[in-house]
Amino acid sequence: MKKVDIAQEDKDLEEIFNRLFEMAMRCCEKYPSQMVAGTYMAIAIRMYKTVLAPKEFKLMMETISETDVPPYKGPSLH
């Protein structure tokens, strides 16, 4: 069994989050924020649907729809 390096995974997650967030903010300069966010959501859902079992996917979608998420508190782009 492969040992998981949690510290490295955390660094990788932070790096990819920052890179994709930066790209999203650049896209928001050209396209409406809702269009950018919707595109990221569509990509994410499609990827999850590909890698998760149907029951896992359904549970994840239910969790997402039932979880209160605070808005981003950054600079307004519109």
C-alpha positions as CSV (number, residue, x, y, z in Angstrom):
1,M,0.0,0.0,0.0
2,K,1.4,3.4,-1.0
3,K,2.0,5.7,1.9
4,V,0.2,9.1,1.6
5,D,2.3,12.2,2.3
6,I,-0.4,14.4,3.8
7,A,1.9,17.5,4.0
8,Q,2.7,17.1,0.3
9,E,-1.0,16.6,-0.6
10,D,-1.8,19.8,1.3
11,K,0.8,21.7,-0.6
12,D,-0.4,20.3,-3.9
13,L,-4.0,21.1,-3.1
14,E,-3.0,24.7,-2.1
15,E,-1.0,25.1,-5.3
16,I,-3.7,23.9,-7.7
17,F,-6.4,25.9,-5.8
18,N,-4.3,29.0,-6.2
19,R,-3.5,28.4,-9.8
20,L,-7.1,27.7,-10.8
21,F,-8.5,30.6,-8.7
22,E,-6.1,33.0,-10.4
23,M,-7.2,31.7,-13.7
24,A,-10.8,32.1,-12.7
25,M,-10.2,35.7,-11.7
26,R,-8.6,36.5,-15.0
27,C,-11.5,34.9,-16.8
28,C,-13.9,37.1,-14.8
29,E,-12.2,40.2,-16.3
30,K,-13.5,39.1,-19.7
31,Y,-16.6,37.0,-18.9
32,P,-19.4,37.3,-16.3
33,S,-18.6,35.8,-12.9
34,Q,-21.6,33.5,-13.1
35,M,-20.4,32.1,-16.4
36,V,-17.0,31.4,-15.0
37,A,-18.3,29.8,-11.8
38,G,-20.9,27.8,-13.8
39,T,-18.2,26.5,-16.1
40,Y,-16.0,25.4,-13.1
41,M,-19.0,23.7,-11.5
42,A,-19.9,21.9,-14.7
43,I,-16.3,20.6,-15.1
44,A,-16.1,19.6,-11.4
45,I,-19.5,17.7,-11.5
46,R,-18.5,15.9,-14.7
47,M,-15.2,14.9,-13.2
48,Y,-16.8,13.7,-10.0
49,K,-19.4,11.7,-11.9
50,T,-16.6,10.0,-13.8
51,V,-14.6,8.9,-10.7
52,L,-17.2,8.3,-8.0
53,A,-19.6,5.4,-7.7
54,P,-23.3,6.5,-8.4
55,K,-24.2,6.4,-4.7
56,E,-21.1,8.4,-3.7
57,F,-21.9,11.0,-6.4
58,K,-25.5,11.3,-5.2
59,L,-24.4,11.7,-1.6
60,M,-21.8,14.3,-2.6
61,M,-24.4,16.3,-4.6
62,E,-26.9,16.2,-1.7
63,T,-24.2,17.4,0.7
64,I,-23.3,20.3,-1.6
65,S,-26.9,21.3,-2.0
66,E,-27.6,21.2,1.7
67,T,-24.4,23.0,2.9
68,D,-24.4,26.7,3.6
69,V,-21.4,28.3,2.0
70,P,-20.4,31.9,2.8
71,P,-19.7,34.2,-0.1
72,Y,-16.2,35.1,-1.2
73,K,-15.1,38.2,0.6
74,G,-12.6,39.5,-2.1
75,P,-12.8,42.5,-4.4
76,S,-15.9,42.8,-6.4
77,L,-15.3,42.0,-10.1
78,H,-18.5,43.6,-11.5
